[in-house]
Amino acid sequence: MSRRCALTGKGVQTGNNVSHAHNKTRRRYLPNLQKVSIMSDALGKPVSLRVSAAAIRSVEHKGGLDAFLLDAKEDDLTVELRRLKKRIRKIAEAAAA
């Protein structure tokens, strides 16, 4: 499993630990990833994802997983999430018609 958020693509960053004597040693900043099940209103069932805490807040701010995915760019999503977005869009269009 990679240390990358499924929704936002947030990953590991690198930097330095800097001591009082100003010695620099390399370190890694890991994203705060959580394994969560987010409910999809269109599908009527939860979707299990490994996402960052910031992504969880973004999903809630947008109004749910469906709204977040429909608003997201295709290039920013993984292949699995593109398929999920396509299913959600198809269900939403059928409900609107």
mmCIF file as gemmi writes it, N, C-alpha and C atoms, coordinates in Angstrom:
data_model
loop_
_atom_site.group_PDB
_atom_site.id
_atom_site.type_symbol
_atom_site.label_atom_id
_atom_site.label_alt_id
_atom_site.label_comp_id
_atom_site.label_asym_id
_atom_site.label_entity_id
_atom_site.label_seq_id
_atom_site.pdbx_PDB_ins_code
_atom_site.Cartn_x
_atom_site.Cartn_y
_atom_site.Cartn_z
_atom_site.occupancy
_atom_site.B_iso_or_equiv
_atom_site.pdbx_formal_charge
_atom_site.auth_seq_id
_atom_site.auth_asym_id
_atom_site.pdbx_PDB_model_num
ATOM 1 N N . MET Axp A 1 ? 0.834 -1.178 0 1 0 ? 1 A 1
ATOM 2 C CA . MET Axp A 1 ? 0 0 0 1 0 ? 1 A 1
ATOM 3 C C . MET Axp A 1 ? 0.879 1.241 0 1 0 ? 1 A 1
ATOM 4 N N . SER Axp A 2 ? 0.606 2.122 -0.911 1 0 ? 2 A 1
ATOM 5 C CA . SER Axp A 2 ? 1.38 3.35 -0.961 1 0 ? 2 A 1
ATOM 6 C C . SER Axp A 2 ? 0.846 4.335 0.07 1 0 ? 2 A 1
ATOM 7 N N . ARG Axp A 3 ? 1.704 5.23 0.475 1 0 ? 3 A 1
ATOM 8 C CA . ARG Axp A 3 ? 1.293 6.272 1.414 1 0 ? 3 A 1
ATOM 9 C C . ARG Axp A 3 ? 0.789 7.461 0.622 1 0 ? 3 A 1
ATOM 10 N N . ARG Axp A 4 ? -0.361 7.274 -0.03 1 0 ? 4 A 1
ATOM 11 C CA . ARG Axp A 4 ? -0.933 8.311 -0.883 1 0 ? 4 A 1
ATOM 12 C C . ARG Axp A 4 ? -2.449 8.314 -0.678 1 0 ? 4 A 1
ATOM 13 N N . CYS Axp A 5 ? -3.019 9.505 -0.556 1 0 ? 5 A 1
ATOM 14 C CA . CYS Axp A 5 ? -4.459 9.667 -0.393 1 0 ? 5 A 1
ATOM 15 C C . CYS Axp A 5 ? -5.156 9.309 -1.703 1 0 ? 5 A 1
ATOM 16 N N . ALA Axp A 6 ? -6.227 8.518 -1.62 1 0 ? 6 A 1
ATOM 17 C CA . ALA Axp A 6 ? -6.948 8.085 -2.814 1 0 ? 6 A 1
ATOM 18 C C . ALA Axp A 6 ? -7.709 9.235 -3.465 1 0 ? 6 A 1
ATOM 19 N N . LEU Axp A 7 ? -8.157 10.198 -2.701 1 0 ? 7 A 1
ATOM 20 C CA . LEU Axp A 7 ? -8.98 11.281 -3.248 1 0 ? 7 A 1
ATOM 21 C C . LEU Axp A 7 ? -8.175 12.495 -3.685 1 0 ? 7 A 1
ATOM 22 N N . THR Axp A 8 ? -7.225 12.915 -2.876 1 0 ? 8 A 1
ATOM 23 C CA . THR Axp A 8 ? -6.5 14.149 -3.182 1 0 ? 8 A 1
ATOM 24 C C . THR Axp A 8 ? -5.119 13.905 -3.762 1 0 ? 8 A 1
ATOM 25 N N . GLY Axp A 9 ? -4.578 12.71 -3.623 1 0 ? 9 A 1
ATOM 26 C CA . GLY Axp A 9 ? -3.243 12.418 -4.129 1 0 ? 9 A 1
ATOM 27 C C . GLY Axp A 9 ? -2.132 12.897 -3.214 1 0 ? 9 A 1
ATOM 28 N N . LYS Axp A 10 ? -2.48 13.35 -2.025 1 0 ? 10 A 1
ATOM 29 C CA . LYS Axp A 10 ? -1.472 13.823 -1.079 1 0 ? 10 A 1
ATOM 30 C C . LYS Axp A 10 ? -0.558 12.655 -0.7 1 0 ? 10 A 1
ATOM 31 N N . GLY Axp A 11 ? 0.765 12.883 -0.741 1 0 ? 11 A 1
ATOM 32 C CA . GLY Axp A 11 ? 1.72 11.813 -0.464 1 0 ? 11 A 1
ATOM 33 C C . GLY Axp A 11 ? 2.803 12.254 0.495 1 0 ? 11 A 1
ATOM 34 N N . VAL Axp A 12 ? 3.868 11.447 0.557 1 0 ? 12 A 1
ATOM 35 C CA . VAL Axp A 12 ? 4.981 11.708 1.453 1 0 ? 12 A 1
ATOM 36 C C . VAL Axp A 12 ? 5.786 12.902 0.945 1 0 ? 12 A 1
ATOM 37 N N . GLN Axp A 13 ? 6.187 13.775 1.866 1 0 ? 13 A 1
ATOM 38 C CA . GLN Axp A 13 ? 7.077 14.888 1.551 1 0 ? 13 A 1
ATOM 39 C C . GLN Axp A 13 ? 8.367 14.702 2.337 1 0 ? 13 A 1
ATOM 40 N N . THR Axp A 14 ? 9.431 15.339 1.881 1 0 ? 14 A 1
ATOM 41 C CA . THR Axp A 14 ? 10.708 15.224 2.576 1 0 ? 14 A 1
ATOM 42 C C . THR Axp A 14 ? 11.173 16.597 3.021 1 0 ? 14 A 1
ATOM 43 N N . GLY Axp A 15 ? 12.043 16.588 4.013 1 0 ? 15 A 1
ATOM 44 C CA . GLY Axp A 15 ? 12.588 17.831 4.543 1 0 ? 15 A 1
ATOM 45 C C . GLY Axp A 15 ? 13.766 17.526 5.443 1 0 ? 15 A 1
ATOM 46 N N . ASN Axp A 16 ? 14.09 18.443 6.309 1 0 ? 16 A 1
ATOM 47 C CA . ASN Axp A 16 ? 15.226 18.285 7.215 1 0 ? 16 A 1
ATOM 48 C C . ASN Axp A 16 ? 14.796 18.414 8.657 1 0 ? 16 A 1
ATOM 49 N N . ASN Axp A 17 ? 15.413 17.6 9.533 1 0 ? 17 A 1
ATOM 50 C CA . ASN Axp A 17 ? 15.417 17.874 10.952 1 0 ? 17 A 1
ATOM 51 C C . ASN Axp A 17 ? 16.583 18.837 11.164 1 0 ? 17 A 1
ATOM 52 N N . VAL Axp A 18 ? 16.353 19.937 11.836 1 0 ? 18 A 1
ATOM 53 C CA . VAL Axp A 18 ? 17.415 20.913 12.069 1 0 ? 18 A 1
ATOM 54 C C . VAL Axp A 18 ? 17.634 21.024 13.569 1 0 ? 18 A 1
ATOM 55 N N . SER Axp A 19 ? 18.839 20.668 14.004 1 0 ? 19 A 1
ATOM 56 C CA . SER Axp A 19 ? 19.161 20.692 15.422 1 0 ? 19 A 1
ATOM 57 C C . SER Axp A 19 ? 19.496 22.11 15.873 1 0 ? 19 A 1
ATOM 58 N N . HIS Axp A 20 ? 19.72 22.264 17.176 1 0 ? 20 A 1
ATOM 59 C CA . HIS Axp A 20 ? 20.09 23.565 17.72 1 0 ? 20 A 1
ATOM 60 C C . HIS Axp A 20 ? 21.43 24.027 17.143 1 0 ? 20 A 1
ATOM 61 N N . ALA Axp A 21 ? 22.308 23.055 16.852 1 0 ? 21 A 1
ATOM 62 C CA . ALA Axp A 21 ? 23.616 23.362 16.261 1 0 ? 21 A 1
ATOM 63 C C . ALA Axp A 21 ? 23.521 23.531 14.744 1 0 ? 21 A 1
ATOM 64 N N . HIS Axp A 22 ? 22.316 23.49 14.229 1 0 ? 22 A 1
ATOM 65 C CA . HIS Axp A 22 ? 22.01 23.676 12.814 1 0 ? 22 A 1
ATOM 66 C C . HIS Axp A 22 ? 22.508 22.523 11.937 1 0 ? 22 A 1
ATOM 67 N N . ASN Axp A 23 ? 22.605 21.322 12.532 1 0 ? 23 A 1
ATOM 68 C CA . ASN Axp A 23 ? 22.905 20.122 11.747 1 0 ? 23 A 1
ATOM 69 C C . ASN Axp A 23 ? 21.618 19.698 11.053 1 0 ? 23 A 1
ATOM 70 N N . LYS Axp A 24 ? 21.72 19.309 9.808 1 0 ? 24 A 1
ATOM 71 C CA . LYS Axp A 24 ? 20.537 18.923 9.045 1 0 ? 24 A 1
ATOM 72 C C . LYS Axp A 24 ? 20.594 17.442 8.714 1 0 ? 24 A 1
ATOM 73 N N . THR Axp A 25 ? 19.544 16.735 9.042 1 0 ? 25 A 1
ATOM 74 C CA . THR Axp A 25 ? 19.402 15.33 8.654 1 0 ? 25 A 1
ATOM 75 C C . THR Axp A 25 ? 18.068 15.17 7.952 1 0 ? 25 A 1
ATOM 76 N N . ARG Axp A 26 ? 18.037 14.351 6.903 1 0 ? 26 A 1
ATOM 77 C CA . ARG Axp A 26 ? 16.824 14.185 6.108 1 0 ? 26 A 1
ATOM 78 C C . ARG Axp A 26 ? 15.756 13.458 6.911 1 0 ? 26 A 1
ATOM 79 N N . ARG Axp A 27 ? 14.511 13.828 6.656 1 0 ? 27 A 1
ATOM 80 C CA . ARG Axp A 27 ? 13.374 13.17 7.296 1 0 ? 27 A 1
ATOM 81 C C . ARG Axp A 27 ? 12.217 13.131 6.328 1 0 ? 27 A 1
ATOM 82 N N . ARG Axp A 28 ? 11.194 12.369 6.689 1 0 ? 28 A 1
ATOM 83 C CA . ARG Axp A 28 ? 9.994 12.239 5.857 1 0 ? 28 A 1
ATOM 84 C C . ARG Axp A 28 ? 8.787 12.739 6.633 1 0 ? 28 A 1
ATOM 85 N N . TYR Axp A 29 ? 7.944 13.488 5.95 1 0 ? 29 A 1
ATOM 86 C CA . TYR Axp A 29 ? 6.679 13.95 6.51 1 0 ? 29 A 1
ATOM 87 C C . TYR Axp A 29 ? 5.587 13.064 5.911 1 0 ? 29 A 1
ATOM 88 N N . LEU Axp A 30 ? 4.971 12.219 6.73 1 0 ? 30 A 1
ATOM 89 C CA . LEU Axp A 30 ? 3.963 11.282 6.253 1 0 ? 30 A 1
ATOM 90 C C . LEU Axp A 30 ? 2.576 11.917 6.339 1 0 ? 30 A 1
ATOM 91 N N . PRO Axp A 31 ? 1.72 11.675 5.35 1 0 ? 31 A 1
ATOM 92 C CA . PRO Axp A 31 ? 0.355 12.209 5.409 1 0 ? 31 A 1
ATOM 93 C C . PRO Axp A 31 ? -0.453 11.461 6.462 1 0 ? 31 A 1
ATOM 94 N N . ASN Axp A 32 ? -1.442 12.133 7.006 1 0 ? 32 A 1
ATOM 95 C CA . ASN Axp A 32 ? -2.304 11.544 8.028 1 0 ? 32 A 1
ATOM 96 C C . ASN Axp A 32 ? -3.396 10.722 7.331 1 0 ? 32 A 1
ATOM 97 N N . LEU Axp A 33 ? -3.063 9.475 6.965 1 0 ? 33 A 1
ATOM 98 C CA . LEU Axp A 33 ? -4.003 8.633 6.227 1 0 ? 33 A 1
ATOM 99 C C . LEU Axp A 33 ? -4.871 7.819 7.167 1 0 ? 33 A 1
ATOM 100 N N . GLN Axp A 34 ? -6.138 7.708 6.819 1 0 ? 34 A 1
ATOM 101 C CA . GLN Axp A 34 ? -7.117 6.941 7.583 1 0 ? 34 A 1
ATOM 102 C C . GLN Axp A 34 ? -7.861 6.01 6.638 1 0 ? 34 A 1
ATOM 103 N N . LYS Axp A 35 ? -8.175 4.81 7.095 1 0 ? 35 A 1
ATOM 104 C CA . LYS Axp A 35 ? -8.994 3.893 6.307 1 0 ? 35 A 1
ATOM 105 C C . LYS Axp A 35 ? -10.438 4.11 6.751 1 0 ? 35 A 1
ATOM 106 N N . VAL Axp A 36 ? -11.254 4.654 5.847 1 0 ? 36 A 1
ATOM 107 C CA . VAL Axp A 36 ? -12.628 5.005 6.188 1 0 ? 36 A 1
ATOM 108 C C . VAL Axp A 36 ? -13.591 4.434 5.155 1 0 ? 36 A 1
ATOM 109 N N . SER Axp A 37 ? -14.821 4.261 5.58 1 0 ? 37 A 1
ATOM 110 C CA . SER Axp A 37 ? -15.904 3.887 4.677 1 0 ? 37 A 1
ATOM 111 C C . SER Axp A 37 ? -16.808 5.104 4.548 1 0 ? 37 A 1
ATOM 112 N N . ILE Axp A 38 ? -16.867 5.66 3.351 1 0 ? 38 A 1
ATOM 113 C CA . ILE Axp A 38 ? -17.662 6.86 3.098 1 0 ? 38 A 1
ATOM 114 C C . ILE Axp A 38 ? -18.917 6.44 2.352 1 0 ? 38 A 1
ATOM 115 N N . MET Axp A 39 ? -20.062 6.872 2.837 1 0 ? 39 A 1
ATOM 116 C CA . MET Axp A 39 ? -21.339 6.486 2.238 1 0 ? 39 A 1
ATOM 117 C C . MET Axp A 39 ? -21.57 7.219 0.921 1 0 ? 39 A 1
ATOM 118 N N . SER Axp A 40 ? -21.917 6.463 -0.112 1 0 ? 40 A 1
ATOM 119 C CA . SER Axp A 40 ? -22.295 7.039 -1.395 1 0 ? 40 A 1
ATOM 120 C C . SER Axp A 40 ? -23.813 7.046 -1.474 1 0 ? 40 A 1
ATOM 121 N N . ASP Axp A 41 ? -24.392 8.234 -1.636 1 0 ? 41 A 1
ATOM 122 C CA . ASP Axp A 41 ? -25.846 8.358 -1.687 1 0 ? 41 A 1
ATOM 123 C C . ASP Axp A 41 ? -26.421 7.719 -2.946 1 0 ? 41 A 1
ATOM 124 N N . ALA Axp A 42 ? -25.733 7.877 -4.073 1 0 ? 42 A 1
ATOM 125 C CA . ALA Axp A 42 ? -26.23 7.348 -5.337 1 0 ? 42 A 1
ATOM 126 C C . ALA Axp A 42 ? -26.201 5.82 -5.351 1 0 ? 42 A 1
ATOM 127 N N . LEU Axp A 43 ? -25.103 5.247 -4.843 1 0 ? 43 A 1
ATOM 128 C CA . LEU Axp A 43 ? -24.976 3.79 -4.85 1 0 ? 43 A 1
ATOM 129 C C . LEU Axp A 43 ? -25.742 3.141 -3.705 1 0 ? 43 A 1
ATOM 130 N N . GLY Axp A 44 ? -25.959 3.895 -2.635 1 0 ? 44 A 1
ATOM 131 C CA . GLY Axp A 44 ? -26.679 3.363 -1.492 1 0 ? 44 A 1
ATOM 132 C C . GLY Axp A 44 ? -25.861 2.429 -0.628 1 0 ? 44 A 1
ATOM 133 N N . LYS Axp A 45 ? -24.537 2.477 -0.751 1 0 ? 45 A 1
ATOM 134 C CA . LYS Axp A 45 ? -23.673 1.636 0.072 1 0 ? 45 A 1
ATOM 135 C C . LYS Axp A 45 ? -22.364 2.371 0.342 1 0 ? 45 A 1
ATOM 136 N N . PRO Axp A 46 ? -21.643 1.965 1.394 1 0 ? 46 A 1
ATOM 137 C CA . PRO Axp A 46 ? -20.385 2.636 1.709 1 0 ? 46 A 1
ATOM 138 C C . PRO Axp A 46 ? -19.26 2.201 0.774 1 0 ? 46 A 1
ATOM 139 N N . VAL Axp A 47 ? -18.312 3.111 0.572 1 0 ? 47 A 1
ATOM 140 C CA . VAL Axp A 47 ? -17.128 2.857 -0.245 1 0 ? 47 A 1
ATOM 141 C C . VAL Axp A 47 ? -15.924 2.962 0.675 1 0 ? 47 A 1
ATOM 142 N N . SER Axp A 48 ? -15.1 1.92 0.714 1 0 ? 48 A 1
ATOM 143 C CA . SER Axp A 48 ? -13.942 1.888 1.6 1 0 ? 48 A 1
ATOM 144 C C . SER Axp A 48 ? -12.74 2.485 0.878 1 0 ? 48 A 1
ATOM 145 N N . LEU Axp A 49 ? -12.13 3.519 1.479 1 0 ? 49 A 1
ATOM 146 C CA . LEU Axp A 49 ? -11 4.225 0.887 1 0 ? 49 A 1
ATOM 147 C C . LEU Axp A 49 ? -9.949 4.523 1.945 1 0 ? 49 A 1
ATOM 148 N N . ARG Axp A 50 ? -8.711 4.736 1.491 1 0 ? 50 A 1
ATOM 149 C CA . ARG Axp A 50 ? -7.64 5.182 2.375 1 0 ? 50 A 1
ATOM 150 C C . ARG Axp A 50 ? -7.353 6.639 2.018 1 0 ? 50 A 1
ATOM 151 N N . VAL Axp A 51 ? -7.825 7.551 2.866 1 0 ? 51 A 1
ATOM 152 C CA . VAL Axp A 51 ? -7.765 8.98 2.558 1 0 ? 51 A 1
ATOM 153 C C . VAL Axp A 51 ? -7.134 9.756 3.705 1 0 ? 51 A 1
ATOM 154 N N . SER Axp A 52 ? -6.682 10.963 3.399 1 0 ? 52 A 1
ATOM 155 C CA . SER Axp A 52 ? -6.097 11.834 4.417 1 0 ? 52 A 1
ATOM 156 C C . SER Axp A 52 ? -7.212 12.511 5.212 1 0 ? 52 A 1
ATOM 157 N N . ALA Axp A 53 ? -6.84 13.015 6.369 1 0 ? 53 A 1
ATOM 158 C CA . ALA Axp A 53 ? -7.807 13.717 7.215 1 0 ? 53 A 1
ATOM 159 C C . ALA Axp A 53 ? -8.322 14.961 6.504 1 0 ? 53 A 1
ATOM 160 N N . ALA Axp A 54 ? -7.466 15.623 5.733 1 0 ? 54 A 1
ATOM 161 C CA . ALA Axp A 54 ? -7.879 16.806 4.983 1 0 ? 54 A 1
ATOM 162 C C . ALA Axp A 54 ? -8.911 16.433 3.917 1 0 ? 54 A 1
ATOM 163 N N . ALA Axp A 55 ? -8.75 15.267 3.304 1 0 ? 55 A 1
ATOM 164 C CA . ALA Axp A 55 ? -9.704 14.816 2.285 1 0 ? 55 A 1
ATOM 165 C C . ALA Axp A 55 ? -11.065 14.511 2.905 1 0 ? 55 A 1
ATOM 166 N N . ILE Axp A 56 ? -11.072 13.976 4.107 1 0 ? 56 A 1
ATOM 167 C CA . ILE Axp A 56 ? -12.338 13.698 4.797 1 0 ? 56 A 1
ATOM 168 C C . ILE Axp A 56 ? -13.097 15.001 5.017 1 0 ? 56 A 1
ATOM 169 N N . ARG Axp A 57 ? -12.374 16.038 5.447 1 0 ? 57 A 1
ATOM 170 C CA . ARG Axp A 57 ? -13.007 17.343 5.651 1 0 ? 57 A 1
ATOM 171 C C . ARG Axp A 57 ? -13.496 17.921 4.329 1 0 ? 57 A 1
ATOM 172 N N . SER Axp A 58 ? -12.715 17.74 3.261 1 0 ? 58 A 1
ATOM 173 C CA . SER Axp A 58 ? -13.116 18.252 1.951 1 0 ? 58 A 1
ATOM 174 C C . SER Axp A 58 ? -14.375 17.567 1.443 1 0 ? 58 A 1
ATOM 175 N N . VAL Axp A 59 ? -14.475 16.256 1.648 1 0 ? 59 A 1
ATOM 176 C CA . VAL Axp A 59 ? -15.659 15.511 1.225 1 0 ? 59 A 1
ATOM 177 C C . VAL Axp A 59 ? -16.89 16.009 1.975 1 0 ? 59 A 1
ATOM 178 N N . GLU Axp A 60 ? -16.758 16.21 3.275 1 0 ? 60 A 1
ATOM 179 C CA . GLU Axp A 60 ? -17.882 16.714 4.065 1 0 ? 60 A 1
ATOM 180 C C . GLU Axp A 60 ? -18.253 18.134 3.651 1 0 ? 60 A 1
ATOM 181 N N . HIS Axp A 61 ? -17.262 18.95 3.323 1 0 ? 61 A 1
ATOM 182 C CA . HIS Axp A 61 ? -17.514 20.335 2.903 1 0 ? 61 A 1
ATOM 183 C C . HIS Axp A 61 ? -18.271 20.377 1.569 1 0 ? 61 A 1
ATOM 184 N N . LYS Axp A 62 ? -17.924 19.472 0.653 1 0 ? 62 A 1
ATOM 185 C CA . LYS Axp A 62 ? -18.582 19.422 -0.659 1 0 ? 62 A 1
ATOM 186 C C . LYS Axp A 62 ? -19.993 18.872 -0.574 1 0 ? 62 A 1
ATOM 187 N N . GLY Axp A 63 ? -20.314 18.133 0.496 1 0 ? 63 A 1
ATOM 188 C CA . GLY Axp A 63 ? -21.66 17.592 0.644 1 0 ? 63 A 1
ATOM 189 C C . GLY Axp A 63 ? -21.738 16.098 0.414 1 0 ? 63 A 1
ATOM 190 N N . GLY Axp A 64 ? -20.627 15.397 0.544 1 0 ? 64 A 1
ATOM 191 C CA . GLY Axp A 64 ? -20.631 13.951 0.408 1 0 ? 64 A 1
ATOM 192 C C . GLY Axp A 64 ? -19.697 13.475 -0.69 1 0 ? 64 A 1
ATOM 193 N N . LEU Axp A 65 ? -19.497 12.165 -0.73 1 0 ? 65 A 1
ATOM 194 C CA . LEU Axp A 65 ? -18.575 11.563 -1.694 1 0 ? 65 A 1
ATOM 195 C C . LEU Axp A 65 ? -19.031 11.781 -3.124 1 0 ? 65 A 1
ATOM 196 N N . ASP Axp A 66 ? -20.329 11.668 -3.38 1 0 ? 66 A 1
ATOM 197 C CA . ASP Axp A 66 ? -20.84 11.824 -4.743 1 0 ? 66 A 1
ATOM 198 C C . ASP Axp A 66 ? -20.553 13.225 -5.284 1 0 ? 66 A 1
ATOM 199 N N . ALA Axp A 67 ? -20.833 14.241 -4.495 1 0 ? 67 A 1
ATOM 200 C CA . ALA Axp A 67 ? -20.601 15.623 -4.922 1 0 ? 67 A 1
ATOM 201 C C . ALA Axp A 67 ? -19.108 15.881 -5.11 1 0 ? 67 A 1
ATOM 202 N N . PHE Axp A 68 ? -18.278 15.315 -4.236 1 0 ? 68 A 1
ATOM 203 C CA . PHE Axp A 68 ? -16.833 15.504 -4.345 1 0 ? 68 A 1
ATOM 204 C C . PHE Axp A 68 ? -16.311 14.892 -5.641 1 0 ? 68 A 1
ATOM 205 N N . LEU Axp A 69 ? -16.727 13.659 -5.944 1 0 ? 69 A 1
ATOM 206 C CA . LEU Axp A 69 ? -16.234 12.985 -7.15 1 0 ? 69 A 1
ATOM 207 C C . LEU Axp A 69 ? -16.747 13.642 -8.423 1 0 ? 69 A 1
ATOM 208 N N . LEU Axp A 70 ? -18.009 14.06 -8.434 1 0 ? 70 A 1
ATOM 209 C CA . LEU Axp A 70 ? -18.556 14.689 -9.633 1 0 ? 70 A 1
ATOM 210 C C . LEU Axp A 70 ? -17.891 16.029 -9.915 1 0 ? 70 A 1
ATOM 211 N N . ASP Axp A 71 ? -17.374 16.682 -8.876 1 0 ? 71 A 1
ATOM 212 C CA . ASP Axp A 71 ? -16.717 17.976 -9.031 1 0 ? 71 A 1
ATOM 213 C C . ASP Axp A 71 ? -15.217 17.832 -9.33 1 0 ? 71 A 1
ATOM 214 N N . ALA Axp A 72 ? -14.643 16.642 -9.059 1 0 ? 72 A 1
ATOM 215 C CA . ALA Axp A 72 ? -13.2 16.432 -9.217 1 0 ? 72 A 1
ATOM 216 C C . ALA Axp A 72 ? -12.813 16.229 -10.681 1 0 ? 72 A 1
ATOM 217 N N . LYS Axp A 73 ? -11.58 16.599 -11.016 1 0 ? 73 A 1
ATOM 218 C CA . LYS Axp A 73 ? -11.057 16.396 -12.361 1 0 ? 73 A 1
ATOM 219 C C . LYS Axp A 73 ? -10.689 14.917 -12.538 1 0 ? 73 A 1
ATOM 220 N N . GLU Axp A 74 ? -10.865 14.423 -13.763 1 0 ? 74 A 1
ATOM 221 C CA . GLU Axp A 74 ? -10.556 13.023 -14.059 1 0 ? 74 A 1
ATOM 222 C C . GLU Axp A 74 ? -9.071 12.724 -13.827 1 0 ? 74 A 1
ATOM 223 N N . ASP Axp A 75 ? -8.193 13.663 -14.155 1 0 ? 75 A 1
ATOM 224 C CA . ASP Axp A 75 ? -6.751 13.434 -14.056 1 0 ? 75 A 1
ATOM 225 C C . ASP Axp A 75 ? -6.288 13.267 -12.61 1 0 ? 75 A 1
ATOM 226 N N . ASP Axp A 76 ? -7.024 13.838 -11.667 1 0 ? 76 A 1
ATOM 227 C CA . ASP Axp A 76 ? -6.619 13.783 -10.269 1 0 ? 76 A 1
ATOM 228 C C . ASP Axp A 76 ? -7.035 12.49 -9.576 1 0 ? 76 A 1
ATOM 229 N N . LEU Axp A 77 ? -7.883 11.682 -10.216 1 0 ? 77 A 1
ATOM 230 C CA . LEU Axp A 77 ? -8.428 10.485 -9.584 1 0 ? 77 A 1
ATOM 231 C C . LEU Axp A 77 ? -7.711 9.226 -10.038 1 0 ? 77 A 1
ATOM 232 N N . THR Axp A 78 ? -7.726 8.213 -9.168 1 0 ? 78 A 1
ATOM 233 C CA . THR Axp A 78 ? -7.172 6.92 -9.536 1 0 ? 78 A 1
ATOM 234 C C . THR Axp A 78 ? -8.149 6.214 -10.477 1 0 ? 78 A 1
ATOM 235 N N . VAL Axp A 79 ? -7.706 5.122 -11.077 1 0 ? 79 A 1
ATOM 236 C CA . VAL Axp A 79 ? -8.542 4.377 -12.022 1 0 ? 79 A 1
ATOM 237 C C . VAL Axp A 79 ? -9.798 3.865 -11.327 1 0 ? 79 A 1
ATOM 238 N N . GLU Axp A 80 ? -9.632 3.383 -10.103 1 0 ? 80 A 1
ATOM 239 C CA . GLU Axp A 80 ? -10.773 2.872 -9.333 1 0 ? 80 A 1
ATOM 240 C C . GLU Axp A 80 ? -11.809 3.971 -9.083 1 0 ? 80 A 1
ATOM 241 N N . LEU Axp A 81 ? -11.344 5.163 -8.731 1 0 ? 81 A 1
ATOM 242 C CA . LEU Axp A 81 ? -12.262 6.265 -8.459 1 0 ? 81 A 1
ATOM 243 C C . LEU Axp A 81 ? -12.896 6.812 -9.727 1 0 ? 81 A 1
ATOM 244 N N . ARG Axp A 82 ? -12.199 6.711 -10.875 1 0 ? 82 A 1
ATOM 245 C CA . ARG Axp A 82 ? -12.809 7.113 -12.152 1 0 ? 82 A 1
ATOM 246 C C . ARG Axp A 82 ? -13.995 6.21 -12.481 1 0 ? 82 A 1
ATOM 247 N N . ARG Axp A 83 ? -13.831 4.91 -12.247 1 0 ? 83 A 1
ATOM 248 C CA . ARG Axp A 83 ? -14.935 3.97 -12.484 1 0 ? 83 A 1
ATOM 249 C C . ARG Axp A 83 ? -16.107 4.283 -11.557 1 0 ? 83 A 1
ATOM 250 N N . LEU Axp A 84 ? -15.79 4.573 -10.289 1 0 ? 84 A 1
ATOM 251 C CA . LEU Axp A 84 ? -16.83 4.904 -9.318 1 0 ? 84 A 1
ATOM 252 C C . LEU Axp A 84 ? -17.551 6.187 -9.721 1 0 ? 84 A 1
ATOM 253 N N . LYS Axp A 85 ? -16.806 7.18 -10.192 1 0 ? 85 A 1
ATOM 254 C CA . LYS Axp A 85 ? -17.399 8.445 -10.638 1 0 ? 85 A 1
ATOM 255 C C . LYS Axp A 85 ? -18.328 8.205 -11.824 1 0 ? 85 A 1
ATOM 256 N N . LYS Axp A 86 ? -17.912 7.348 -12.737 1 0 ? 86 A 1
ATOM 257 C CA . LYS Axp A 86 ? -18.726 7.04 -13.91 1 0 ? 86 A 1
ATOM 258 C C . LYS Axp A 86 ? -20.04 6.372 -13.499 1 0 ? 86 A 1
ATOM 259 N N . ARG Axp A 87 ? -19.975 5.44 -12.542 1 0 ? 87 A 1
ATOM 260 C CA . ARG Axp A 87 ? -21.194 4.779 -12.05 1 0 ? 87 A 1
ATOM 261 C C . ARG Axp A 87 ? -22.124 5.778 -11.374 1 0 ? 87 A 1
ATOM 262 N N . ILE Axp A 88 ? -21.546 6.67 -10.557 1 0 ? 88 A 1
ATOM 263 C CA . ILE Axp A 88 ? -22.336 7.669 -9.849 1 0 ? 88 A 1
ATOM 264 C C . ILE Axp A 88 ? -22.994 8.633 -10.832 1 0 ? 88 A 1
ATOM 265 N N . ARG Axp A 89 ? -22.245 9.069 -11.865 1 0 ? 89 A 1
ATOM 266 C CA . ARG Axp A 89 ? -22.792 9.98 -12.859 1 0 ? 89 A 1
ATOM 267 C C . ARG Axp A 89 ? -23.946 9.323 -13.623 1 0 ? 89 A 1
ATOM 268 N N . LYS Axp A 90 ? -23.791 8.047 -13.966 1 0 ? 90 A 1
ATOM 269 C CA . LYS Axp A 90 ? -24.823 7.329 -14.71 1 0 ? 90 A 1
ATOM 270 C C . LYS Axp A 90 ? -26.115 7.215 -13.869 1 0 ? 90 A 1
ATOM 271 N N . ILE Axp A 91 ? -25.974 6.916 -12.595 1 0 ? 91 A 1
ATOM 272 C CA . ILE Axp A 91 ? -27.136 6.814 -11.705 1 0 ? 91 A 1
ATOM 273 C C . ILE Axp A 91 ? -27.794 8.174 -11.524 1 0 ? 91 A 1
ATOM 274 N N . ALA Axp A 92 ? -26.982 9.244 -11.38 1 0 ? 92 A 1
ATOM 275 C CA . ALA Axp A 92 ? -27.523 10.588 -11.195 1 0 ? 92 A 1
ATOM 276 C C . ALA Axp A 92 ? -28.273 11.057 -12.438 1 0 ? 92 A 1
ATOM 277 N N . GLU Axp A 93 ? -27.75 10.74 -13.623 1 0 ? 93 A 1
ATOM 278 C CA . GLU Axp A 93 ? -28.442 11.116 -14.86 1 0 ? 93 A 1
ATOM 279 C C . GLU Axp A 93 ? -29.732 10.348 -15.038 1 0 ? 93 A 1
ATOM 280 N N . ALA Axp A 94 ? -29.747 9.085 -14.64 1 0 ? 94 A 1
ATOM 281 C CA . ALA Axp A 94 ? -30.962 8.286 -14.736 1 0 ? 94 A 1
ATOM 282 C C . ALA Axp A 94 ? -32.025 8.811 -13.764 1 0 ? 94 A 1
ATOM 283 N N . ALA Axp A 95 ? -31.607 9.247 -12.599 1 0 ? 95 A 1
ATOM 284 C CA . ALA Axp A 95 ? -32.547 9.782 -11.617 1 0 ? 95 A 1
ATOM 285 C C . ALA Axp A 95 ? -33.095 11.122 -12.07 1 0 ? 95 A 1
ATOM 286 N N . ALA Axp A 96 ? -32.281 11.922 -12.776 1 0 ? 96 A 1
ATOM 287 C CA . ALA Axp A 96 ? -32.718 13.232 -13.227 1 0 ? 96 A 1
ATOM 288 C C . ALA Axp A 96 ? -33.695 13.124 -14.402 1 0 ? 96 A 1
ATOM 289 N N . ALA Axp A 97 ? -33.565 12.059 -15.181 1 0 ? 97 A 1
ATOM 290 C CA . ALA Axp A 97 ? -34.432 11.903 -16.355 1 0 ? 97 A 1
ATOM 291 C C . ALA Axp A 97 ? -35.775 11.286 -16.026 1 0 ? 97 A 1
